[in-house]
Amino acid sequence: MSTVHYTTPERAIQQALQELRAKLSGSLVGPQDPHYEEARQVWNGMVDLRPRAVVRARAIADIDATLEAARRTGLAMAVRGGGHNIAGHGTVDGGLVLDLGPLKRVEVDAGSKLVTVEPGVTLADVDRATAVHNLAVPLGVISGTGVAGLTLGGGVGWLTRSNGLTLDNLESAEVITAAGEHLHASGQENPELFWGLRGGGGNFGVVSSFTFRARHLPPAPLGGNLFYRPGHWRNALLAFARWSRDLPDEMNPIVSFLVFPEEFGMGSDPWMIIGFAWVAEDHQAGLSLADQLRAAAPPDEQEVGPASWLDWQSAMDSVFPKGSRGYWKNVSFSRLDEETVDVLLGFASELAWEGTGIDIHQMGGAFGRVPEDATAFPNRSARYWLNVYGFWRDPAEDERLTAFARKAYGLMQPFAEHGEYVNFLGAEVGIKEADAARAAYGAAKYQRLVGLKDRYDPHNVFRLNHNIPPTRTSPG
Ligand SMILES: Cc1cc2nc3c(=O)[nH]c(=O)nc-3n(C[C@H](O)[C@H](O)[C@H](O)COP(=O)(O)OP(=O)(O)OC[C@H]3O[C@@H](n4cnc5c(N)ncnc54)[C@H](O)[C@@H]3O)c2cc1C
């Protein structure tokens, strides 16, 4: 952690917290409160920290008051949206958690397609509000994930090729800075801050409101899942590599390797699944494309047809309950030739257990056309992303399954391109934050982000994140 040391006397801290409690519309939950155990938990069950207090914000003024208390006491402050951060940055030992979860308003203007949300909304909250208008904001694939953290780091899902990342669809944001200033950030107003918010995580302030531009969505987009048994993986992945070379933007595929939980009725063997969402009115065109792939690699099982968007967006939710244990890794790459496929299948075919999955997202399309410098998000040119993700339940598996993710990441390094997705970065022991952030963003973007940090958070109040230390505290 960056070296900002505070020595506020205990009595003064108690006093400040009492005053904070009195000011809140929401609540302050401390270790003595009956809801403390639930309030301190985040999605990743490996993160077991005990904050001094969790503030459940119910009004924007609660954010101001909590920030003021953090400044006054010097307590480290974690900012939590949906609590799904893999590194567990949504909580802190002995500090203050600003839990924005109760702030859940979503406003949809169907005419302008603008969707304005408070910072505690989940993907499900937004999808439910937009689907009734045949609109969708491009989000992630598990509906309990928080929109705030997802957006500030990136946001990849079933609409990435057709419409870009979640952050590419952000029109503006309301930000409360470390000094308590309220700023509007957009392409026109505070454009440099707006640049940094799109990829730079929670480094520059608390976002109290996000405004997105939604896209039109057909009432029932075409969804498909082609399932392959291990003996067919090589042929299917090579067929996918050829098929995915030249796809229209409307085709959004994700290839997964997984042992399904029992309730899916898919047995205990691992599957490779080529999933796709075709988001155009003309289903026939999407089916013709799917037919080309099915002809080259006939699936062992399949489900292809019109899908309710809300069902599609929540189909895998039960695999990832809160309290799952997770260590995740991400690699950007562009080669999917025989050599890469052999390496990939080398570790994918070890996957004989429930609790770890591997996804290959096909990128490109609208994602790839965003100029590299337009946002802080690193690497627009990669054609694929590999995600190795954990969702196991048994602490005894921590070491083995963490090692598996690290090994897969290591084996992919010969094919890796620059840039890593900060939203999938775990807390890495023994790596300096500044080094991890520099590696994730690349040197040029990192320097630009440090400039923003110096301007908006010179004392590193927002340091519980993939931290970009300001120059003053930066180790270099
Ligand atoms: C089960 C699961 C599924 C996922 N699926 C996807 C996916 O499909 N696509 C994808 O791209 N990612 C996915 N992710 C990764 C996800 O994007 C990150 O975990 C993200 O951080 C989640 O945001 P959150 O608000 O839930 O997290 P939190 O832990 O609440 O917040 C994460 C960080 O964001 C910052 N932050 C949060 N809210 C604010 C705010 N209002 N203002 C300023 N800073 C803030 C803070 O630094 C905080 O530490 C998934 C993660 C999980 C666990």
The ligand as a Tripos MOL2 file, in Angstrom:
@<TRIPOS>MOLECULE
LIG
   53    58     1     0     0
SMALL
NO_CHARGES

@<TRIPOS>ATOM
      1 C1        -18.8200  -13.0150  -10.7240 C.3       1 LIG1
      2 C2        -18.1380  -11.9170  -11.4960 C.ar      1 LIG1
      3 C3        -18.4520  -11.7180  -12.8190 C.ar      1 LIG1
      4 C4        -17.8170  -10.7180  -13.5540 C.ar      1 LIG1
      5 N1        -18.1330  -10.5570  -14.8660 N.ar      1 LIG1
      6 C5        -17.5390   -9.5850  -15.5740 C.ar      1 LIG1
      7 C6        -17.8760   -9.3780  -16.9390 C.ar      1 LIG1
      8 O1        -18.7010  -10.0710  -17.5070 O.2       1 LIG1
      9 N2        -17.2600   -8.3820  -17.6060 N.ar      1 LIG1
     10 C7        -16.3380   -7.5880  -17.0080 C.ar      1 LIG1
     11 O2        -15.8280   -6.7030  -17.6740 O.2       1 LIG1
     12 N3        -15.9860   -7.7540  -15.7270 N.ar      1 LIG1
     13 C8        -16.5680   -8.7380  -15.0050 C.ar      1 LIG1
     14 N4        -16.2070   -8.9260  -13.7010 N.ar      1 LIG1
     15 C9        -15.1580   -8.0860  -13.1230 C.3       1 LIG1
     16 C10       -15.7730   -6.7690  -12.6370 C.3       1 LIG1
     17 O3        -15.7740   -5.8630  -13.6990 O.3       1 LIG1
     18 C11       -14.9480   -6.1870  -11.4950 C.3       1 LIG1
     19 O4        -14.9380   -7.1170  -10.4520 O.3       1 LIG1
     20 C12       -15.5110   -4.8510  -11.0130 C.3       1 LIG1
     21 O5        -14.5800   -4.2670  -10.1390 O.3       1 LIG1
     22 C13       -16.8290   -5.0120  -10.3170 C.3       1 LIG1
     23 O6        -17.3570   -3.7860   -9.9470 O.3       1 LIG1
     24 P1        -18.1580   -3.6610   -8.5700 P.3       1 LIG1
     25 O7        -18.7500   -2.3150   -8.5150 O.co2     1 LIG1
     26 O8        -19.0570   -4.8270   -8.3970 O.co2     1 LIG1
     27 O9        -16.9680   -3.8520   -7.5680 O.3       1 LIG1
     28 P2        -16.5450   -3.1060   -6.1990 P.3       1 LIG1
     29 O10       -15.6920   -4.0800   -5.4950 O.co2     1 LIG1
     30 O11       -17.7130   -2.5600   -5.4800 O.co2     1 LIG1
     31 O12       -15.7180   -1.9000   -6.7480 O.3       1 LIG1
     32 C14       -14.5280   -2.1110   -7.4270 C.3       1 LIG1
     33 C15       -13.6590   -0.8950   -7.3440 C.3       1 LIG1
     34 O13       -14.2190    0.1020   -8.1740 O.3       1 LIG1
     35 C16       -14.1000    1.3620   -7.5690 C.3       1 LIG1
     36 N5        -15.4440    1.9120   -7.4160 N.ar      1 LIG1
     37 C17       -16.6080    1.2510   -7.2720 C.ar      1 LIG1
     38 N6        -17.6200    2.1240   -7.2600 N.ar      1 LIG1
     39 C18       -17.0920    3.3440   -7.4140 C.ar      1 LIG1
     40 C19       -17.6300    4.6550   -7.5300 C.ar      1 LIG1
     41 N7        -18.9310    4.9070   -7.5090 N.pl3     1 LIG1
     42 N8        -16.7720    5.6930   -7.6760 N.ar      1 LIG1
     43 C20       -15.4360    5.4920   -7.7370 C.ar      1 LIG1
     44 N9        -14.8760    4.2670   -7.6470 N.ar      1 LIG1
     45 C21       -15.6990    3.2210   -7.4920 C.ar      1 LIG1
     46 C22       -13.3730    1.1780   -6.2740 C.3       1 LIG1
     47 O14       -11.9950    1.3970   -6.4770 O.3       1 LIG1
     48 C23       -13.5910   -0.2690   -5.9580 C.3       1 LIG1
     49 O15       -12.5510   -0.8230   -5.2270 O.3       1 LIG1
     50 C24       -16.8400   -9.9110  -12.9360 C.ar      1 LIG1
     51 C25       -16.5120  -10.1140  -11.5990 C.ar      1 LIG1
     52 C26       -17.1530  -11.1120  -10.8790 C.ar      1 LIG1
     53 C27       -16.7630  -11.3600   -9.4690 C.3       1 LIG1
@<TRIPOS>BOND
     1     1     2 1
     2     2     3 ar
     3     2    52 ar
     4     3     4 ar
     5     4     5 ar
     6     4    50 ar
     7     5     6 ar
     8     6     7 ar
     9     6    13 1
    10     7     8 2
    11     7     9 ar
    12     9    10 ar
    13    10    11 2
    14    10    12 ar
    15    12    13 ar
    16    13    14 ar
    17    14    15 1
    18    14    50 ar
    19    15    16 1
    20    16    17 1
    21    16    18 1
    22    18    19 1
    23    18    20 1
    24    20    21 1
    25    20    22 1
    26    22    23 1
    27    23    24 1
    28    24    25 2
    29    24    26 1
    30    24    27 1
    31    27    28 1
    32    28    29 2
    33    28    30 1
    34    28    31 1
    35    31    32 1
    36    32    33 1
    37    33    34 1
    38    33    48 1
    39    34    35 1
    40    35    36 1
    41    35    46 1
    42    36    37 ar
    43    36    45 ar
    44    37    38 ar
    45    38    39 ar
    46    39    40 ar
    47    39    45 ar
    48    40    41 1
    49    40    42 ar
    50    42    43 ar
    51    43    44 ar
    52    44    45 ar
    53    46    47 1
    54    46    48 1
    55    48    49 1
    56    50    51 ar
    57    51    52 ar
    58    52    53 1
@<TRIPOS>SUBSTRUCTURE
     1 LIG1         1 GROUP 0 **** ****
